[in-house]
Amino acid sequence: MNKITTSLTLLLLTSLTVFGQEKGISKKSVSMTVQNFIQTNYPTAKRLKYYKEQENDKTYIECEFKLDKVEYSLKFLADSLVETEISIEFSDISTNQQQSIKASLNSLFSKYKILESQEVNPKTNPLYEINIKTKSGNYFELFYDKSGQLVKKTEIFIKPIPSQF
């Protein structure tokens, strides 16, 4: 019985479900604090796109842009930066870390495809975010620390946004 309780607790801690919606917004809808932060810290950023993202019970402002041919995503909550994501190729991750991540993925899923790899918060609490699609069509976000150990696994359910037409 104790083994079952421990297993269920571990499963709940590492396997979360996120329901989220994202909607494009105009620059005018973004606070000057956020705009100034981006202009100050990323003055040569190009192709800025802003989104309002509802995730569980919180509303975020997300800014996506390119800088030196690299894709960035900054997430803000109440004008405070809460997350920085930088797109990378999976092959850019060190060989040892790749092997640890692949071993973890292979133990969790029989078949999957890596859709995207990102470095998350590289300056503060560095993690790798690996987005996958399973053979059964489910989507997951998996977070690994710099040693390649699984930190968090989240299944992603995309809710359709009602049409305005």
C-alpha positions, 0 to 999 in steps of 0.5 A: 500500500505504501509503495502505491501511495508513493508512486501516485504521489510521484506521478502527480508531482511530475505529471501535470496537465496544463490548459492554456490559450494564447491570443495575439495582441497589439503592441498598444495592449502591452504596458510601457514597463514591458515595452521599455524592458524589451527595448532596453535589454534587446534593442536590436530585436526584430519581428516582435509579436505579442500574445496574451496567454491564459494558463490555468488561473493566470494571465501572462503577456508573452513577447516573441522575437528574433535576435541575431537569427535566434528565437526568443520568448519572454513571459511577463506576469504583472509587468515582471519577467517570469520566464525567458526561452531561447530556441536551440537545436537538440543537437546543441545540447551536450552529448551527455545531457542528450543521452540522459534526456533521450533515456528519460524520454525512451522510458516514458514514451514508446514513440515520440517526436521532438518538436522543439528544444529551448533553453529556459531561464539560462541566466537564473535557473537554467533548464532545457524544455523539450516539446514532444508529440507522442505516436498517439497524438498527445503533446508534452512539455518536459523540463530537464536540469543541466545534468539531463535529469527530468524536473517536470513533465506536463501534458499540453491540451490546446483549447480552441479559441472561439471564433469571432466571426 
